[in-house]
């Protein structure tokens, strides 16, 4: 099957730059990758094991992650967590509901 490659030219001869409407400029990793990385970090996966674990969870998108990239992404996640943890909640009113119980998956017949 032959596919013709579209040619894009501007009317004044200037080069045309492609800008995706779906992906912001300079995005090199997906949010799903960041989420998976932070989840693995919380589960205790080391930076050296991170690429293998991410490639299983996310797929080929995770290939080629260096240890420094993993460390930088973990640092960003930590800073977001500390900002969330130190957020002032004084201006909000809170209602607490405490529930305690036991769930048994066994059927009694």
N, C-alpha and C positions, 0 to 999 in steps of 0.2 A: 504494500500500500504506500503510495507516494503522498507526502504531505507538503504543501507549499508553505514556506515560512513567510509570514506577513512582513512587509517592509514598512517601517514607520519613518515618515519624514515630516518635518514642519514645513509650512508654506514659505518661510523666509530662509530656509536652508540651515537653520541652527539645529544642533543635535537635540533629540527628544529623550528626556530621562523618564524611565518607568518609575511610577510610584504606586505601590499596592494600596488598595482601599481597605484590605483586610489586615495586613501586617504593618505595624509601625516601622519607620526607618531604623536601621541599625539593630534590629532584634536578631539575635543569634541563637537564642535558646527559648524553648517554650515554657510556659508557666507549669505545665504538667511535669517537666523535668525538674524544675525548682522544687515543686511540691514533693516529688518522689525523693529527691536528694535530702530534703529536710526531714522527711519521715524516716529514711534510713539512718540519718544522723541521730535522731532521737532513739532509734532502736539499737544504737551502738556499733554500727558498721564503720570501720576505719576508712580513712581517705584512700588507702591503697586498694581496698576491696570495693570501693565505690563504683568504679567503671563497670566491673563485672556484674554487680548487683543491679545497677541502673540499666544495663543492656538487657538483662532478663525482664525487668519491669516495663521499661519504656520502649525498648527496641533499638534499632540501629542509630537512632537520634543521639544516643548516649556515647557512641564511640568517639574516641579521641579526646576525652576530657582529661586534662592534666590534673595533677595533684594540687597545683596552685589554683586552678579554676574551681575545683571542688572546695578548697579552703576559702576562697573568696565568696563563693555562694553560701557556704556555711556561716561566714562572718556577716553577710547581709541578713541571713535569717535570724541570727542571734541579735543583731541590732534592732530588727523589727520586733522581736520578742520582748527585748528590754524596754522598748518604747511603749509597747502595749501593756507590759506589766506595771510600768510607772505612771500610766494614765490616771489622772485625777477623776474620781467618781463621786466627789462630794456633792455635785449639783444634781445628781440623780437620786430618786427614791427607789429602794429595792424591796422586793417581797421574796422571802425565802420559803421554799417548800422542801421539807426533809422527808424522804421516803426510804424505808428500809424493808427489805423482803428477801425471800428465798425463792428461786425458781428451780424447779426440778423438771427435767425433760422426760422423765420416766412416766409411763402411764400406769395407773393402778387399775387392775381389772378385777 
